[in-house]
Amino acid sequence: MSDTTHSEHKSVPLAVSIAAFLILFTILAVFADTFIFILGTIGLVVTFAFYGNESHSDNHH
């Protein structure tokens, strides 16, 4: 069996998260129509905000 547990997280550097967000946002801006752009932007913001809060709280415990 493996010695690693499921509670261990390797955090992604902030620059990588920002780059991923900008790349996905650019893809939405170029290829999506207005409705999908709005929904996709909301989805991106919620997803990255949740991930940011989760990784931020892990560093303080």
PDBQT receptor file of N, H, CA, C and O in Angstrom, charges set to zero:
ATOM      1  N   MET A   1       0.834  -1.181   0.000  1.00  0.00    +0.000 N 
ATOM      2  CA  MET A   1       0.000   0.000   0.000  1.00  0.00    +0.000 C 
ATOM      3  C   MET A   1       0.882   1.248   0.000  1.00  0.00    +0.000 C 
ATOM      4  O   MET A   1       2.085   1.194   0.253  1.00  0.00    +0.000 OA
ATOM      5  N   SER A   2       0.251   2.338  -0.285  1.00  0.00    +0.000 N 
ATOM      6  H   SER A   2      -0.727   2.382  -0.491  1.00  0.00    +0.000 HD
ATOM      7  CA  SER A   2       0.950   3.614  -0.356  1.00  0.00    +0.000 C 
ATOM      8  C   SER A   2       0.947   4.291   1.013  1.00  0.00    +0.000 C 
ATOM      9  O   SER A   2       0.014   4.125   1.798  1.00  0.00    +0.000 OA
ATOM     10  N   ASP A   3       2.007   5.059   1.287  1.00  0.00    +0.000 N 
ATOM     11  H   ASP A   3       2.765   5.194   0.649  1.00  0.00    +0.000 HD
ATOM     12  CA  ASP A   3       2.104   5.775   2.555  1.00  0.00    +0.000 C 
ATOM     13  C   ASP A   3       1.400   7.120   2.525  1.00  0.00    +0.000 C 
ATOM     14  O   ASP A   3       1.244   7.749   3.572  1.00  0.00    +0.000 OA
ATOM     15  N   THR A   4       0.976   7.575   1.368  1.00  0.00    +0.000 N 
ATOM     16  H   THR A   4       1.103   7.065   0.517  1.00  0.00    +0.000 HD
ATOM     17  CA  THR A   4       0.332   8.883   1.281  1.00  0.00    +0.000 C 
ATOM     18  C   THR A   4      -1.123   8.775   1.690  1.00  0.00    +0.000 C 
ATOM     19  O   THR A   4      -1.763   7.741   1.498  1.00  0.00    +0.000 OA
ATOM     20  N   THR A   5      -1.637   9.854   2.253  1.00  0.00    +0.000 N 
ATOM     21  H   THR A   5      -1.117  10.694   2.408  1.00  0.00    +0.000 HD
ATOM     22  CA  THR A   5      -3.036   9.902   2.637  1.00  0.00    +0.000 C 
ATOM     23  C   THR A   5      -3.781  10.808   1.675  1.00  0.00    +0.000 C 
ATOM     24  O   THR A   5      -3.174  11.567   0.920  1.00  0.00    +0.000 OA
ATOM     25  N   HIS A   6      -5.093  10.721   1.710  1.00  0.00    +0.000 N 
ATOM     26  H   HIS A   6      -5.586  10.104   2.324  1.00  0.00    +0.000 HD
ATOM     27  CA  HIS A   6      -5.912  11.538   0.818  1.00  0.00    +0.000 C 
ATOM     28  C   HIS A   6      -5.994  12.982   1.280  1.00  0.00    +0.000 C 
ATOM     29  O   HIS A   6      -6.436  13.839   0.515  1.00  0.00    +0.000 OA
ATOM     30  N   SER A   7      -5.587  13.277   2.493  1.00  0.00    +0.000 N 
ATOM     31  H   SER A   7      -5.228  12.581   3.114  1.00  0.00    +0.000 HD
ATOM     32  CA  SER A   7      -5.698  14.632   3.007  1.00  0.00    +0.000 C 
ATOM     33  C   SER A   7      -4.524  15.521   2.591  1.00  0.00    +0.000 C 
ATOM     34  O   SER A   7      -4.568  16.734   2.801  1.00  0.00    +0.000 OA
ATOM     35  N   GLU A   8      -3.491  14.944   2.014  1.00  0.00    +0.000 N 
ATOM     36  H   GLU A   8      -3.455  13.959   1.843  1.00  0.00    +0.000 HD
ATOM     37  CA  GLU A   8      -2.351  15.745   1.595  1.00  0.00    +0.000 C 
ATOM     38  C   GLU A   8      -2.664  16.434   0.274  1.00  0.00    +0.000 C 
ATOM     39  O   GLU A   8      -3.159  15.811  -0.665  1.00  0.00    +0.000 OA
ATOM     40  N   HIS A   9      -2.365  17.744   0.216  1.00  0.00    +0.000 N 
ATOM     41  H   HIS A   9      -1.963  18.250   0.978  1.00  0.00    +0.000 HD
ATOM     42  CA  HIS A   9      -2.594  18.517  -0.996  1.00  0.00    +0.000 C 
ATOM     43  C   HIS A   9      -1.289  19.180  -1.404  1.00  0.00    +0.000 C 
ATOM     44  O   HIS A   9      -0.554  19.706  -0.568  1.00  0.00    +0.000 OA
ATOM     45  N   LYS A  10      -1.015  19.148  -2.687  1.00  0.00    +0.000 N 
ATOM     46  H   LYS A  10      -1.611  18.721  -3.366  1.00  0.00    +0.000 HD
ATOM     47  CA  LYS A  10       0.098  19.927  -3.213  1.00  0.00    +0.000 C 
ATOM     48  C   LYS A  10      -0.508  21.165  -3.842  1.00  0.00    +0.000 C 
ATOM     49  O   LYS A  10      -1.297  21.064  -4.782  1.00  0.00    +0.000 OA
ATOM     50  N   SER A  11      -0.147  22.329  -3.332  1.00  0.00    +0.000 N 
ATOM     51  H   SER A  11       0.493  22.410  -2.569  1.00  0.00    +0.000 HD
ATOM     52  CA  SER A  11      -0.754  23.547  -3.835  1.00  0.00    +0.000 C 
ATOM     53  C   SER A  11      -0.105  23.967  -5.148  1.00  0.00    +0.000 C 
ATOM     54  O   SER A  11       1.087  23.763  -5.379  1.00  0.00    +0.000 OA
ATOM     55  N   VAL A  12      -0.922  24.553  -5.981  1.00  0.00    +0.000 N 
ATOM     56  H   VAL A  12      -1.890  24.719  -5.793  1.00  0.00    +0.000 HD
ATOM     57  CA  VAL A  12      -0.464  25.071  -7.269  1.00  0.00    +0.000 C 
ATOM     58  C   VAL A  12      -0.001  26.505  -7.030  1.00  0.00    +0.000 C 
ATOM     59  O   VAL A  12      -0.676  27.262  -6.333  1.00  0.00    +0.000 OA
ATOM     60  N   PRO A  13       1.146  26.888  -7.600  1.00  0.00    +0.000 N 
ATOM     61  CA  PRO A  13       1.604  28.273  -7.420  1.00  0.00    +0.000 C 
ATOM     62  C   PRO A  13       0.571  29.281  -7.940  1.00  0.00    +0.000 C 
ATOM     63  O   PRO A  13      -0.178  29.000  -8.876  1.00  0.00    +0.000 OA
ATOM     64  N   LEU A  14       0.553  30.444  -7.318  1.00  0.00    +0.000 N 
ATOM     65  H   LEU A  14       1.162  30.673  -6.558  1.00  0.00    +0.000 HD
ATOM     66  CA  LEU A  14      -0.414  31.474  -7.673  1.00  0.00    +0.000 C 
ATOM     67  C   LEU A  14      -0.285  31.880  -9.136  1.00  0.00    +0.000 C 
ATOM     68  O   LEU A  14      -1.296  32.114  -9.798  1.00  0.00    +0.000 OA
ATOM     69  N   ALA A  15       0.926  31.967  -9.646  1.00  0.00    +0.000 N 
ATOM     70  H   ALA A  15       1.747  31.777  -9.107  1.00  0.00    +0.000 HD
ATOM     71  CA  ALA A  15       1.138  32.365 -11.037  1.00  0.00    +0.000 C 
ATOM     72  C   ALA A  15       0.513  31.363 -12.006  1.00  0.00    +0.000 C 
ATOM     73  O   ALA A  15      -0.012  31.756 -13.048  1.00  0.00    +0.000 OA
ATOM     74  N   VAL A  16       0.565  30.081 -11.675  1.00  0.00    +0.000 N 
ATOM     75  H   VAL A  16       0.992  29.761 -10.829  1.00  0.00    +0.000 HD
ATOM     76  CA  VAL A  16      -0.036  29.051 -12.530  1.00  0.00    +0.000 C 
ATOM     77  C   VAL A  16      -1.557  29.175 -12.505  1.00  0.00    +0.000 C 
ATOM     78  O   VAL A  16      -2.207  29.025 -13.540  1.00  0.00    +0.000 OA
ATOM     79  N   SER A  17      -2.119  29.444 -11.353  1.00  0.00    +0.000 N 
ATOM     80  H   SER A  17      -1.592  29.566 -10.513  1.00  0.00    +0.000 HD
ATOM     81  CA  SER A  17      -3.569  29.617 -11.255  1.00  0.00    +0.000 C 
ATOM     82  C   SER A  17      -4.028  30.834 -12.056  1.00  0.00    +0.000 C 
ATOM     83  O   SER A  17      -5.035  30.770 -12.762  1.00  0.00    +0.000 OA
ATOM     84  N   ILE A  18      -3.304  31.924 -11.949  1.00  0.00    +0.000 N 
ATOM     85  H   ILE A  18      -2.487  31.976 -11.375  1.00  0.00    +0.000 HD
ATOM     86  CA  ILE A  18      -3.658  33.130 -12.696  1.00  0.00    +0.000 C 
ATOM     87  C   ILE A  18      -3.519  32.890 -14.194  1.00  0.00    +0.000 C 
ATOM     88  O   ILE A  18      -4.377  33.312 -14.970  1.00  0.00    +0.000 OA
ATOM     89  N   ALA A  19      -2.454  32.220 -14.608  1.00  0.00    +0.000 N 
ATOM     90  H   ALA A  19      -1.757  31.877 -13.978  1.00  0.00    +0.000 HD
ATOM     91  CA  ALA A  19      -2.258  31.926 -16.028  1.00  0.00    +0.000 C 
ATOM     92  C   ALA A  19      -3.373  31.027 -16.556  1.00  0.00    +0.000 C 
ATOM     93  O   ALA A  19      -3.882  31.255 -17.654  1.00  0.00    +0.000 OA
ATOM     94  N   ALA A  20      -3.756  30.015 -15.790  1.00  0.00    +0.000 N 
ATOM     95  H   ALA A  20      -3.343  29.830 -14.898  1.00  0.00    +0.000 HD
ATOM     96  CA  ALA A  20      -4.836  29.118 -16.212  1.00  0.00    +0.000 C 
ATOM     97  C   ALA A  20      -6.152  29.885 -16.336  1.00  0.00    +0.000 C 
ATOM     98  O   ALA A  20      -6.902  29.686 -17.292  1.00  0.00    +0.000 OA
ATOM     99  N   PHE A  21      -6.429  30.758 -15.372  1.00  0.00    +0.000 N 
ATOM    100  H   PHE A  21      -5.820  30.919 -14.596  1.00  0.00    +0.000 HD
ATOM    101  CA  PHE A  21      -7.649  31.556 -15.426  1.00  0.00    +0.000 C 
ATOM    102  C   PHE A  21      -7.658  32.441 -16.661  1.00  0.00    +0.000 C 
ATOM    103  O   PHE A  21      -8.663  32.507 -17.369  1.00  0.00    +0.000 OA
ATOM    104  N   LEU A  22      -6.545  33.124 -16.929  1.00  0.00    +0.000 N 
ATOM    105  H   LEU A  22      -5.728  33.070 -16.354  1.00  0.00    +0.000 HD
ATOM    106  CA  LEU A  22      -6.483  34.020 -18.085  1.00  0.00    +0.000 C 
ATOM    107  C   LEU A  22      -6.587  33.262 -19.410  1.00  0.00    +0.000 C 
ATOM    108  O   LEU A  22      -7.229  33.739 -20.346  1.00  0.00    +0.000 OA
ATOM    109  N   ILE A  23      -5.967  32.100 -19.494  1.00  0.00    +0.000 N 
ATOM    110  H   ILE A  23      -5.445  31.713 -18.734  1.00  0.00    +0.000 HD
ATOM    111  CA  ILE A  23      -6.058  31.293 -20.720  1.00  0.00    +0.000 C 
ATOM    112  C   ILE A  23      -7.499  30.845 -20.957  1.00  0.00    +0.000 C 
ATOM    113  O   ILE A  23      -8.016  30.970 -22.067  1.00  0.00    +0.000 OA
ATOM    114  N   LEU A  24      -8.147  30.323 -19.914  1.00  0.00    +0.000 N 
ATOM    115  H   LEU A  24      -7.727  30.222 -19.012  1.00  0.00    +0.000 HD
ATOM    116  CA  LEU A  24      -9.536  29.883 -20.051  1.00  0.00    +0.000 C 
ATOM    117  C   LEU A  24     -10.472  31.051 -20.353  1.00  0.00    +0.000 C 
ATOM    118  O   LEU A  24     -11.405  30.913 -21.144  1.00  0.00    +0.000 OA
ATOM    119  N   PHE A  25     -10.225  32.192 -19.728  1.00  0.00    +0.000 N 
ATOM    120  H   PHE A  25      -9.468  32.304 -19.085  1.00  0.00    +0.000 HD
ATOM    121  CA  PHE A  25     -11.032  33.384 -19.975  1.00  0.00    +0.000 C 
ATOM    122  C   PHE A  25     -10.857  33.858 -21.418  1.00  0.00    +0.000 C 
ATOM    123  O   PHE A  25     -11.827  34.264 -22.058  1.00  0.00    +0.000 OA
ATOM    124  N   THR A  26      -9.633  33.810 -21.929  1.00  0.00    +0.000 N 
ATOM    125  H   THR A  26      -8.845  33.480 -21.409  1.00  0.00    +0.000 HD
ATOM    126  CA  THR A  26      -9.368  34.208 -23.312  1.00  0.00    +0.000 C 
ATOM    127  C   THR A  26     -10.054  33.265 -24.293  1.00  0.00    +0.000 C 
ATOM    128  O   THR A  26     -10.610  33.708 -25.298  1.00  0.00    +0.000 OA
ATOM    129  N   ILE A  27     -10.015  31.969 -24.004  1.00  0.00    +0.000 N 
ATOM    130  H   ILE A  27      -9.563  31.610 -23.188  1.00  0.00    +0.000 HD
ATOM    131  CA  ILE A  27     -10.703  31.002 -24.865  1.00  0.00    +0.000 C 
ATOM    132  C   ILE A  27     -12.202  31.291 -24.888  1.00  0.00    +0.000 C 
ATOM    133  O   ILE A  27     -12.832  31.237 -25.944  1.00  0.00    +0.000 OA
ATOM    134  N   LEU A  28     -12.771  31.596 -23.724  1.00  0.00    +0.000 N 
ATOM    135  H   LEU A  28     -12.260  31.640 -22.866  1.00  0.00    +0.000 HD
ATOM    136  CA  LEU A  28     -14.192  31.960 -23.682  1.00  0.00    +0.000 C 
ATOM    137  C   LEU A  28     -14.462  33.223 -24.494  1.00  0.00    +0.000 C 
ATOM    138  O   LEU A  28     -15.436  33.279 -25.245  1.00  0.00    +0.000 OA
ATOM    139  N   ALA A  29     -13.609  34.235 -24.352  1.00  0.00    +0.000 N 
ATOM    140  H   ALA A  29     -12.818  34.190 -23.742  1.00  0.00    +0.000 HD
ATOM    141  CA  ALA A  29     -13.824  35.501 -25.043  1.00  0.00    +0.000 C 
ATOM    142  C   ALA A  29     -13.742  35.329 -26.561  1.00  0.00    +0.000 C 
ATOM    143  O   ALA A  29     -14.478  35.988 -27.296  1.00  0.00    +0.000 OA
ATOM    144  N   VAL A  30     -12.869  34.466 -27.030  1.00  0.00    +0.000 N 
ATOM    145  H   VAL A  30     -12.271  33.931 -26.434  1.00  0.00    +0.000 HD
ATOM    146  CA  VAL A  30     -12.666  34.313 -28.475  1.00  0.00    +0.000 C 
ATOM    147  C   VAL A  30     -13.717  33.402 -29.104  1.00  0.00    +0.000 C 
ATOM    148  O   VAL A  30     -14.241  33.716 -30.172  1.00  0.00    +0.000 OA
ATOM    149  N   PHE A  31     -14.033  32.282 -28.462  1.00  0.00    +0.000 N 
ATOM    150  H   PHE A  31     -13.608  32.027 -27.594  1.00  0.00    +0.000 HD
ATOM    151  CA  PHE A  31     -14.843  31.256 -29.111  1.00  0.00    +0.000 C 
ATOM    152  C   PHE A  31     -16.306  31.197 -28.676  1.00  0.00    +0.000 C 
ATOM    153  O   PHE A  31     -17.114  30.573 -29.363  1.00  0.00    +0.000 OA
ATOM    154  N   ALA A  32     -16.667  31.818 -27.573  1.00  0.00    +0.000 N 
ATOM    155  H   ALA A  32     -16.010  32.325 -27.015  1.00  0.00    +0.000 HD
ATOM    156  CA  ALA A  32     -18.031  31.673 -27.061  1.00  0.00    +0.000 C 
ATOM    157  C   ALA A  32     -18.916  32.827 -27.512  1.00  0.00    +0.000 C 
ATOM    158  O   ALA A  32     -18.437  33.932 -27.767  1.00  0.00    +0.000 OA
ATOM    159  N   ASP A  33     -20.211  32.556 -27.607  1.00  0.00    +0.000 N 
ATOM    160  H   ASP A  33     -20.601  31.659 -27.400  1.00  0.00    +0.000 HD
ATOM    161  CA  ASP A  33     -21.142  33.649 -27.848  1.00  0.00    +0.000 C 
ATOM    162  C   ASP A  33     -21.406  34.364 -26.515  1.00  0.00    +0.000 C 
ATOM    163  O   ASP A  33     -20.860  33.971 -25.484  1.00  0.00    +0.000 OA
ATOM    164  N   THR A  34     -22.220  35.387 -26.531  1.00  0.00    +0.000 N 
ATOM    165  H   THR A  34     -22.664  35.706 -27.369  1.00  0.00    +0.000 HD
ATOM    166  CA  THR A  34     -22.393  36.238 -25.350  1.00  0.00    +0.000 C 
ATOM    167  C   THR A  34     -22.951  35.468 -24.152  1.00  0.00    +0.000 C 
ATOM    168  O   THR A  34     -22.457  35.620 -23.034  1.00  0.00    +0.000 OA
ATOM    169  N   PHE A  35     -23.967  34.651 -24.376  1.00  0.00    +0.000 N 
ATOM    170  H   PHE A  35     -24.368  34.528 -25.283  1.00  0.00    +0.000 HD
ATOM    171  CA  PHE A  35     -24.593  33.924 -23.274  1.00  0.00    +0.000 C 
ATOM    172  C   PHE A  35     -23.606  32.946 -22.626  1.00  0.00    +0.000 C 
ATOM    173  O   PHE A  35     -23.478  32.903 -21.402  1.00  0.00    +0.000 OA
ATOM    174  N   ILE A  36     -22.919  32.172 -23.447  1.00  0.00    +0.000 N 
ATOM    175  H   ILE A  36     -23.022  32.207 -24.441  1.00  0.00    +0.000 HD
ATOM    176  CA  ILE A  36     -21.938  31.213 -22.925  1.00  0.00    +0.000 C 
ATOM    177  C   ILE A  36     -20.757  31.941 -22.288  1.00  0.00    +0.000 C 
ATOM    178  O   ILE A  36     -20.201  31.465 -21.298  1.00  0.00    +0.000 OA
ATOM    179  N   PHE A  37     -20.370  33.084 -22.841  1.00  0.00    +0.000 N 
ATOM    180  H   PHE A  37     -20.821  33.470 -23.646  1.00  0.00    +0.000 HD
ATOM    181  CA  PHE A  37     -19.294  33.875 -22.245  1.00  0.00    +0.000 C 
ATOM    182  C   PHE A  37     -19.660  34.313 -20.831  1.00  0.00    +0.000 C 
ATOM    183  O   PHE A  37     -18.842  34.223 -19.916  1.00  0.00    +0.000 OA
ATOM    184  N   ILE A  38     -20.887  34.786 -20.656  1.00  0.00    +0.000 N 
ATOM    185  H   ILE A  38     -21.552  34.859 -21.400  1.00  0.00    +0.000 HD
ATOM    186  CA  ILE A  38     -21.330  35.237 -19.327  1.00  0.00    +0.000 C 
ATOM    187  C   ILE A  38     -21.398  34.057 -18.351  1.00  0.00    +0.000 C 
ATOM    188  O   ILE A  38     -20.890  34.141 -17.233  1.00  0.00    +0.000 OA
ATOM    189  N   LEU A  39     -22.026  32.962 -18.781  1.00  0.00    +0.000 N 
ATOM    190  H   LEU A  39     -22.439  32.894 -19.690  1.00  0.00    +0.000 HD
ATOM    191  CA  LEU A  39     -22.105  31.793 -17.906  1.00  0.00    +0.000 C 
ATOM    192  C   LEU A  39     -20.720  31.213 -17.607  1.00  0.00    +0.000 C 
ATOM    193  O   LEU A  39     -20.432  30.838 -16.470  1.00  0.00    +0.000 OA
ATOM    194  N   GLY A  40     -19.873  31.144 -18.620  1.00  0.00    +0.000 N 
ATOM    195  H   GLY A  40     -20.107  31.449 -19.543  1.00  0.00    +0.000 HD
ATOM    196  CA  GLY A  40     -18.525  30.618 -18.432  1.00  0.00    +0.000 C 
ATOM    197  C   GLY A  40     -17.691  31.482 -17.506  1.00  0.00    +0.000 C 
ATOM    198  O   GLY A  40     -16.928  30.969 -16.687  1.00  0.00    +0.000 OA
ATOM    199  N   THR A  41     -17.835  32.794 -17.635  1.00  0.00    +0.000 N 
ATOM    200  H   THR A  41     -18.455  33.211 -18.300  1.00  0.00    +0.000 HD
ATOM    201  CA  THR A  41     -17.098  33.703 -16.755  1.00  0.00    +0.000 C 
ATOM    202  C   THR A  41     -17.545  33.535 -15.309  1.00  0.00    +0.000 C 
ATOM    203  O   THR A  41     -16.717  33.499 -14.399  1.00  0.00    +0.000 OA
ATOM    204  N   ILE A  42     -18.848  33.433 -15.099  1.00  0.00    +0.000 N 
ATOM    205  H   ILE A  42     -19.521  33.463 -15.838  1.00  0.00    +0.000 HD
ATOM    206  CA  ILE A  42     -19.360  33.204 -13.740  1.00  0.00    +0.000 C 
ATOM    207  C   ILE A  42     -18.830  31.875 -13.205  1.00  0.00    +0.000 C 
ATOM    208  O   ILE A  42     -18.398  31.794 -12.055  1.00  0.00    +0.000 OA
ATOM    209  N   GLY A  43     -18.863  30.845 -14.029  1.00  0.00    +0.000 N 
ATOM    210  H   GLY A  43     -19.215  30.910 -14.963  1.00  0.00    +0.000 HD
ATOM    211  CA  GLY A  43     -18.345  29.545 -13.614  1.00  0.00    +0.000 C 
ATOM    212  C   GLY A  43     -16.867  29.576 -13.283  1.00  0.00    +0.000 C 
ATOM    213  O   GLY A  43     -16.437  28.981 -12.295  1.00  0.00    +0.000 OA
ATOM    214  N   LEU A  44     -16.081  30.269 -14.107  1.00  0.00    +0.000 N 
ATOM    215  H   LEU A  44     -16.430  30.753 -14.910  1.00  0.00    +0.000 HD
ATOM    216  CA  LEU A  44     -14.644  30.392 -13.840  1.00  0.00    +0.000 C 
ATOM    217  C   LEU A  44     -14.385  31.119 -12.526  1.00  0.00    +0.000 C 
ATOM    218  O   LEU A  44     -13.571  30.680 -11.714  1.00  0.00    +0.000 OA
ATOM    219  N   VAL A  45     -15.076  32.224 -12.325  1.00  0.00    +0.000 N 
ATOM    220  H   VAL A  45     -15.737  32.581 -12.985  1.00  0.00    +0.000 HD
ATOM    221  CA  VAL A  45     -14.858  33.014 -11.107  1.00  0.00    +0.000 C 
ATOM    222  C   VAL A  45     -15.231  32.207  -9.872  1.00  0.00    +0.000 C 
ATOM    223  O   VAL A  45     -14.491  32.202  -8.888  1.00  0.00    +0.000 OA
ATOM    224  N   VAL A  46     -16.378  31.520  -9.915  1.00  0.00    +0.000 N 
ATOM    225  H   VAL A  46     -16.979  31.523 -10.714  1.00  0.00    +0.000 HD
ATOM    226  CA  VAL A  46     -16.810  30.721  -8.762  1.00  0.00    +0.000 C 
ATOM    227  C   VAL A  46     -15.823  29.579  -8.503  1.00  0.00    +0.000 C 
ATOM    228  O   VAL A  46     -15.448  29.322  -7.359  1.00  0.00    +0.000 OA
ATOM    229  N   THR A  47     -15.409  28.900  -9.576  1.00  0.00    +0.000 N 
ATOM    230  H   THR A  47     -15.714  29.109 -10.505  1.00  0.00    +0.000 HD
ATOM    231  CA  THR A  47     -14.482  27.782  -9.428  1.00  0.00    +0.000 C 
ATOM    232  C   THR A  47     -13.147  28.224  -8.853  1.00  0.00    +0.000 C 
ATOM    233  O   THR A  47     -12.644  27.617  -7.907  1.00  0.00    +0.000 OA
ATOM    234  N   PHE A  48     -12.574  29.277  -9.418  1.00  0.00    +0.000 N 
ATOM    235  H   PHE A  48     -12.984  29.770 -10.186  1.00  0.00    +0.000 HD
ATOM    236  CA  PHE A  48     -11.278  29.724  -8.934  1.00  0.00    +0.000 C 
ATOM    237  C   PHE A  48     -11.376  30.379  -7.561  1.00  0.00    +0.000 C 
ATOM    238  O   PHE A  48     -10.427  30.301  -6.781  1.00  0.00    +0.000 OA
ATOM    239  N   ALA A  49     -12.494  31.018  -7.247  1.00  0.00    +0.000 N 
ATOM    240  H   ALA A  49     -13.265  31.081  -7.881  1.00  0.00    +0.000 HD
ATOM    241  CA  ALA A  49     -12.674  31.587  -5.912  1.00  0.00    +0.000 C 
ATOM    242  C   ALA A  49     -12.767  30.480  -4.872  1.00  0.00    +0.000 C 
ATOM    243  O   ALA A  49     -12.179  30.591  -3.796  1.00  0.00    +0.000 OA
ATOM    244  N   PHE A  50     -13.505  29.404  -5.183  1.00  0.00    +0.000 N 
ATOM    245  H   PHE A  50     -13.982  29.314  -6.057  1.00  0.00    +0.000 HD
ATOM    246  CA  PHE A  50     -13.608  28.284  -4.257  1.00  0.00    +0.000 C 
ATOM    247  C   PHE A  50     -12.250  27.626  -4.062  1.00  0.00    +0.000 C 
ATOM    248  O   PHE A  50     -11.866  27.305  -2.937  1.00  0.00    +0.000 OA
ATOM    249  N   TYR A  51     -11.522  27.424  -5.159  1.00  0.00    +0.000 N 
ATOM    250  H   TYR A  51     -11.834  27.685  -6.073  1.00  0.00    +0.000 HD
ATOM    251  CA  TYR A  51     -10.191  26.823  -5.062  1.00  0.00    +0.000 C 
ATOM    252  C   TYR A  51      -9.254  27.726  -4.257  1.00  0.00    +0.000 C 
ATOM    253  O   TYR A  51      -8.469  27.232  -3.448  1.00  0.00    +0.000 OA
ATOM    254  N   GLY A  52      -9.326  29.017  -4.466  1.00  0.00    +0.000 N 
ATOM    255  H   GLY A  52      -9.963  29.419  -5.124  1.00  0.00    +0.000 HD
ATOM    256  CA  GLY A  52      -8.479  29.956  -3.735  1.00  0.00    +0.000 C 
ATOM    257  C   GLY A  52      -8.772  29.947  -2.252  1.00  0.00    +0.000 C 
ATOM    258  O   GLY A  52      -7.854  29.986  -1.433  1.00  0.00    +0.000 OA
ATOM    259  N   ASN A  53     -10.052  29.897  -1.897  1.00  0.00    +0.000 N 
ATOM    260  H   ASN A  53     -10.798  29.865  -2.562  1.00  0.00    +0.000 HD
ATOM    261  CA  ASN A  53     -10.429  29.841  -0.483  1.00  0.00    +0.000 C 
ATOM    262  C   ASN A  53      -9.998  28.528   0.146  1.00  0.00    +0.000 C 
ATOM    263  O   ASN A  53      -9.551  28.504   1.292  1.00  0.00    +0.000 OA
ATOM    264  N   GLU A  54     -10.131  27.436  -0.598  1.00  0.00    +0.000 N 
ATOM    265  H   GLU A  54     -10.495  27.456  -1.529  1.00  0.00    +0.000 HD
ATOM    266  CA  GLU A  54      -9.766  26.126  -0.070  1.00  0.00    +0.000 C 
ATOM    267  C   GLU A  54      -8.256  26.028   0.149  1.00  0.00    +0.000 C 
ATOM    268  O   GLU A  54      -7.817  25.558   1.199  1.00  0.00    +0.000 OA
ATOM    269  N   SER A  55      -7.472  26.457  -0.809  1.00  0.00    +0.000 N 
ATOM    270  H   SER A  55      -7.829  26.838  -1.662  1.00  0.00    +0.000 HD
ATOM    271  CA  SER A  55      -6.021  26.365  -0.670  1.00  0.00    +0.000 C 
ATOM    272  C   SER A  55      -5.501  27.377   0.344  1.00  0.00    +0.000 C 
ATOM    273  O   SER A  55      -4.492  27.133   1.006  1.00  0.00    +0.000 OA
ATOM    274  N   HIS A  56      -6.187  28.514   0.468  1.00  0.00    +0.000 N 
ATOM    275  H   HIS A  56      -7.007  28.712  -0.070  1.00  0.00    +0.000 HD
ATOM    276  CA  HIS A  56      -5.783  29.521   1.445  1.00  0.00    +0.000 C 
ATOM    277  C   HIS A  56      -6.038  29.029   2.866  1.00  0.00    +0.000 C 
ATOM    278  O   HIS A  56      -5.217  29.254   3.755  1.00  0.00    +0.000 OA
ATOM    279  N   SER A  57      -7.158  28.367   3.084  1.00  0.00    +0.000 N 
ATOM    280  H   SER A  57      -7.825  28.185   2.361  1.00  0.00    +0.000 HD
ATOM    281  CA  SER A  57      -7.468  27.868   4.429  1.00  0.00    +0.000 C 
ATOM    282  C   SER A  57      -6.579  26.688   4.792  1.00  0.00    +0.000 C 
ATOM    283  O   SER A  57      -6.306  26.475   5.973  1.00  0.00    +0.000 OA
ATOM    284  N   ASP A  58      -6.113  25.905   3.801  1.00  0.00    +0.000 N 
ATOM    285  H   ASP A  58      -6.334  26.078   2.841  1.00  0.00    +0.000 HD
ATOM    286  CA  ASP A  58      -5.226  24.787   4.091  1.00  0.00    +0.000 C 
ATOM    287  C   ASP A  58      -3.873  25.272   4.603  1.00  0.00    +0.000 C 
ATOM    288  O   ASP A  58      -3.244  24.597   5.418  1.00  0.00    +0.000 OA
ATOM    289  N   ASN A  59      -3.423  26.419   4.139  1.00  0.00    +0.000 N 
ATOM    290  H   ASN A  59      -3.933  26.968   3.477  1.00  0.00    +0.000 HD
ATOM    291  CA  ASN A  59      -2.121  26.930   4.550  1.00  0.00    +0.000 C 
ATOM    292  C   ASN A  59      -2.131  27.439   5.989  1.00  0.00    +0.000 C 
ATOM    293  O   ASN A  59      -1.071  27.534   6.608  1.00  0.00    +0.000 OA
ATOM    294  N   HIS A  60      -3.282  27.763   6.528  1.00  0.00    +0.000 N 
ATOM    295  H   HIS A  60      -4.144  27.686   6.026  1.00  0.00    +0.000 HD
ATOM    296  CA  HIS A  60      -3.360  28.330   7.880  1.00  0.00    +0.000 C 
ATOM    297  C   HIS A  60      -3.673  27.291   8.946  1.00  0.00    +0.000 C 
ATOM    298  O   HIS A  60      -3.731  27.632  10.127  1.00  0.00    +0.000 OA
ATOM    299  N   HIS A  61      -3.877  26.037   8.567  1.00  0.00    +0.000 N 
ATOM    300  H   HIS A  61      -3.831  25.759   7.608  1.00  0.00    +0.000 HD
ATOM    301  CA  HIS A  61      -4.171  25.005   9.569  1.00  0.00    +0.000 C 
ATOM    302  C   HIS A  61      -3.039  24.061   9.730  1.00  0.00    +0.000 C 
ATOM    303  O   HIS A  61      -3.119  23.132  10.534  1.00  0.00    +0.000 OA
TER     304      HIS A  61
